[in-house]
Amino acid sequence: MEFREVYCISCKKVVGCYNIKFFTEDKIAEIIQTNHVSHIRNGHEVNLRKLIKN
């Protein structure tokens, strides 16, 4: 299965993990703007990573 991880570089932890089958990039961007905006407002750098699990 393929996932997109929302990773905070400043905290060095995964903030969220979303299945590509159910969440498009637009949906993930919307989730970041609504749920993970606190990290961005605090000056943290948020990155999207693609993760493949067998």
SVG drawing of the C-alpha trace seen along z (x, -y; Angstrom):
<svg xmlns="http://www.w3.org/2000/svg" viewBox="-11 -31 25 38">
<polyline fill="none" stroke="black" stroke-width="0.4" points="0.0,0.0 1.1,-3.5 0.8,-6.3 1.7,-10.0 3.2,-11.0 3.1,-14.5 6.4,-14.9 7.5,-17.8 11.2,-18.3 11.6,-20.5 10.0,-17.9 11.4,-15.0 8.1,-13.1 5.3,-12.0 2.3,-14.3 -0.1,-12.3 -0.2,-9.3 -2.8,-9.1 -3.6,-6.3 -3.1,-7.4 -6.1,-5.3 -8.5,-7.4 -6.8,-10.8 -5.7,-12.7 -3.0,-15.4 -5.6,-18.1 -7.4,-16.5 -4.1,-16.1 -3.2,-19.7 -6.6,-20.7 -6.0,-18.5 -2.6,-20.2 -4.2,-23.6 -6.9,-22.7 -5.4,-20.2 -1.6,-20.7 -1.5,-24.5 -0.3,-24.9 3.1,-23.4 3.4,-25.8 2.4,-28.8 5.0,-27.9 7.7,-28.1 8.0,-24.4 8.8,-23.0 6.3,-20.4 7.2,-18.0 5.2,-15.4 6.8,-12.0 5.7,-9.0 5.8,-5.7 5.3,-2.2 4.4,0.6 4.1,4.2"/>
</svg>
